[in-house]
Each structure stands twice: as C-alpha cells, then as structure tokens.
Amino acid sequence: MTAINPYLHFDGNCEEAFNFYKSVFGGEFAMVMRFREMPAEYQGAESEGEKIMHMSLPIGQGTMLMGSDSPAEMGPGTIGTNYSIAIAPASEAEAARLFKGLSAGGQVTMPLDKTFWGAYFGMLTDKFGVQWMVNYDYNQQR
C-alpha cells in the first residue's frame, strides 16, 4: 500500500524540532544522519557537519515524519503556508494531548473543539512554523 510521509526542511534547527516532536508523539528516532557522515565527495562546508542530513520519527501505524537541515549553499528556507500535517488520533484524549503539546510555544489558529462534521478538530502553527491539523473523528468505523 502507498504511504505518504511528510518531509520537513529546516534552517539549522531540525534536530531541535524533531526532539520537540519526539516529546509530543513519543517513540524513538528511526534514523539520525549528519552531513559529516556523508562520503567525503558529497560533504559541504565543515561548519555544517553537525547539521542533520536526514532524520525520521515513526508516528502511529505506518507514518514516518522526516526532515533535514537545508545546506547553506541551497539558500535560506522559506516557511510556506501551502501545507499542513494532518493527524488522526485514536481518541479525544489523545487529540487533546497532541494539540497541547504541538501548540506549546506556537500559535493556535483554530482552537480544538467539537465540530459540525462530527470531529474534535483544531489547527495550529508550532514554534518551528509547521502547520498542523488535529482531527479526531467521532464516527470512526471500528
């Protein structure tokens, strides 16, 4: 089956962001690779050696949140508004826990609340500029 895994790019704070996401979602990193670990012919500036080339955190069943720092030679990253990461928690309590955790230090754009479409839903932008939608559907088929 096809899977969609969000991949986030950061300007030098990927590790900080992923440690934050780990504190919210739990689990262990599936991979942490730094630029200094690349073969010599692919390495950039020595000053970027500790930056993250690739990092991944399993979330839920079959989803992997992935990310990296953008090398300086690629120019600064731009935080966009054309995406959100949608999370479908297994319970209302889990939705509240995730929303609270992700919104810490960020900005709530739609408070978590019961909606007309039968869900417990909220939107936020976390402290790293990543947009999230938390949606617990009360009418889940079991």
Buried (B, 14 or more C-beta within 10 A) or exposed (E): EEEEEBEBEBBBBBBEBBEBBBEBBEEEBEEBEBBBEBEEEEBBEEEBBEBBBBBBBBBEEEBBBBBBBBBBEEEEBEEEEEEBBEBBBEEBEBBBBBBBBBBEEBEEBEEBEEBEEEBBBBBBBBBBBBBBBBBBBEEEEE
